[in-house]
Amino acid sequence: MTGTAKTRNAWRMTVVLVFLGAALAALVLSMAFGSADITIAKIWHTLWSPTLRDTQDMVIWNIRFPRNIVAALVGANLAVAGAILQAVMKNPLADPQIVGVSSGAGLAGVIILILFPSWEYLVPMVAFVGALAAALMVYALAWRNGIRPTRIILAGVAVAAFLGSGISALLVFYGDRVQGALLWMVGGLSARSWPQVYVLAPYTVIGLILAFLGSRRLTILSLGDETAKGLGLPVEQTRFMMTAVAAFLAASAVSVAGLIGFVGLVIPHIARMIIGTEYRFLLPGSAFLGAAVLVVSDTLGRVLFSPVEVPVGIIMAFFGAPFFLWLLRRDA
């Protein structure tokens, strides 16, 4: 490895560590804000020695801390899923929501929540099947002698609209059962606590490990199909495997937090502008930055209009949509 390459990798590792520090700081600092402000000293004491002696201890340990963990896991999952899809589909504007993956998971989840509420424990796996089916549908529709970025976006918008109409139809026909599904569709973390942490954490660990194991393949794939084939990479097999990993991560996030958009678009793009397309650094960087951004966004949703809580999906759309338009104008 040349000196220049070592310097570049050292810079990338430094950025990843900065993103990790930002995520940890967001986890701790956001617990200080809410309907009742809590000192940082009290937060540290409760986290290191959770004796739950008073109301503030209960608020920190049973409400704010687990909710922040869920936000961090959801942000990491969506950001890494977006980074993978952007590599697989050769489109920097791809993300789980825009290309229909989140809509596939959402339709599958709504079917369970509305039609089979007693089977709610199946939502993560059913959502994964729906997300993978949507991703494969987009890929099939966009394929014609290769993949082009414009076709991916158009196919993704069409598939997302089609699946979204299915969700709307269910909400219309089963209006007496839609309250929980409506809140889930907006994308929010209200009332998320330790049970959701226990549900989401195994999916996050497995999904992120699989993503990092495939990081070298993604880096080679980003060089172009012909170059990747010349280096011996099975291109289509890699696309299918990594699409499945992205669908797994996105579906697990959607099953717990609902349809939160723009995380998978904005976060990987920002990380790529700083780190580059070396995926062994880009994937962890995206995961840590996604965790930090979603924790901060959820905190803003809790405190900006207190006592009214704004779902984090709305906060992300408010900031993410202008960024998406900027990307479109820049790449036009």
Disulfide bonds with the S-S distance in Angstrom:
none
